[in-house]
Each structure stands twice: as structure tokens, then as C-alpha cells.
Amino acid sequence: MPERTPFARRANGNHAFYASTAWRKARKLYIEQHPICEICRRAAATVVDHIRPINQGGAPLDEHNFQALCAVCHNKKSGHESRG
């Protein structure tokens, strides 16, 4: 059985991007500036999500395409996106 990675399910893996210094810096700064989930507005934000996914043409480093989410809201959003 192949080894699973966090990006194994992605049709067009973005692993190199998410491992890049540019993304790590952008993510850290955005979370510092937006510490609360932008959907539920209750939980601490732990994920910087691309509003328009990169594999659908979303700008990878444009903060206008970012939203800070808690893990629960991010998982719900990602689940809806994967179902089309």
C-alpha cells in the first residue's frame, strides 16, 4: 500500500507550494493578523484557506484569496468543495 501524505488525495498536488518559504511566511502573517475563524467567528483560526482553490485558478499568494479558519470550518468547506 502506498504511503499516505496530507496531499495524497489532491488531484493536482500542491505539496511544493505549501512547503515553500513564501507560503509559510504568508500563512504565519495572515494568522497573526486574523486570529479568529472568519466563518464561525468563535474559534481560533489555525488554517489559512484559499477562498478560490489554487487548482481552480485561485491566486496562491494573494491575501484577498485567503481566509483564516478553524479546523472544523475548514474541514466543512473542503468537504463541500470535494463533492462539487
C-alpha positions as CSV (number, residue, x, y, z in Angstrom):
1,M,0.0,0.0,0.0
2,P,1.4,3.4,-0.9
3,E,2.4,5.8,1.9
4,R,-0.3,8.5,2.5
5,T,0.7,12.1,2.8
6,P,-1.5,15.1,3.6
7,F,-1.6,16.0,0.0
8,A,-2.1,12.5,-1.4
9,R,-5.8,13.0,-2.2
10,R,-5.3,16.1,-4.3
11,A,-5.7,15.6,-8.0
12,N,-3.0,18.2,-8.7
13,G,-0.8,18.1,-5.7
14,N,0.4,21.4,-4.4
15,H,2.9,20.0,-1.9
16,A,5.8,22.0,-3.2
17,F,3.9,25.3,-2.9
18,Y,2.6,24.5,0.7
19,A,6.2,23.6,1.7
20,S,7.6,26.8,0.3
21,T,9.1,29.6,2.4
22,A,6.8,32.1,0.7
23,W,3.7,30.2,1.7
24,R,4.8,29.6,5.3
25,K,5.6,33.3,5.7
26,A,2.3,34.5,4.2
27,R,0.4,32.0,6.3
28,K,2.1,33.0,9.5
29,L,1.5,36.7,8.9
30,Y,-2.2,36.2,7.9
31,I,-2.9,34.1,11.0
32,E,-1.3,36.7,13.2
33,Q,-3.5,39.4,11.6
34,H,-6.7,37.3,11.6
35,P,-6.6,35.1,14.8
36,I,-10.3,34.3,14.8
37,C,-12.1,32.0,12.3
38,E,-13.7,34.1,9.6
39,I,-16.7,31.8,9.3
40,C,-17.9,30.9,12.8
41,R,-16.2,33.9,14.5
42,R,-15.8,31.8,17.7
43,A,-12.8,29.6,17.4
44,A,-9.1,30.4,17.0
45,A,-8.0,30.3,13.3
46,T,-5.5,27.6,12.7
47,V,-5.8,27.3,8.9
48,V,-5.3,29.8,6.1
49,D,-7.7,28.7,3.4
50,H,-7.7,29.8,-0.3
51,I,-11.2,31.1,-0.9
52,R,-10.9,30.1,-4.6
53,P,-8.7,26.9,-4.6
54,I,-5.4,27.1,-6.4
55,N,-6.3,24.2,-8.6
56,Q,-9.4,26.2,-9.7
57,G,-7.3,29.3,-10.6
58,G,-7.1,31.0,-7.2
59,A,-4.1,33.2,-6.6
60,P,-1.8,31.3,-4.3
61,L,-0.2,34.3,-2.5
62,D,-2.9,37.0,-2.9
63,E,-4.2,37.7,0.6
64,H,-7.5,38.7,-1.0
65,N,-7.9,35.0,-1.7
66,F,-7.2,34.0,1.9
67,Q,-9.5,33.4,4.8
68,A,-8.5,32.3,8.3
69,L,-10.5,29.3,9.5
70,C,-10.7,27.0,12.5
71,A,-10.1,23.3,11.6
72,V,-13.9,22.5,11.9
73,C,-14.9,25.2,9.4
74,H,-12.1,24.4,7.1
75,N,-13.0,20.7,7.0
76,K,-16.6,21.5,6.3
77,K,-15.6,23.9,3.4
78,S,-13.2,21.3,2.0
79,G,-15.8,18.6,2.2
80,H,-18.3,20.7,0.3
81,E,-15.7,21.5,-2.4
82,S,-14.7,17.9,-2.8
83,R,-18.3,16.9,-3.5
84,G,-18.5,19.6,-6.3
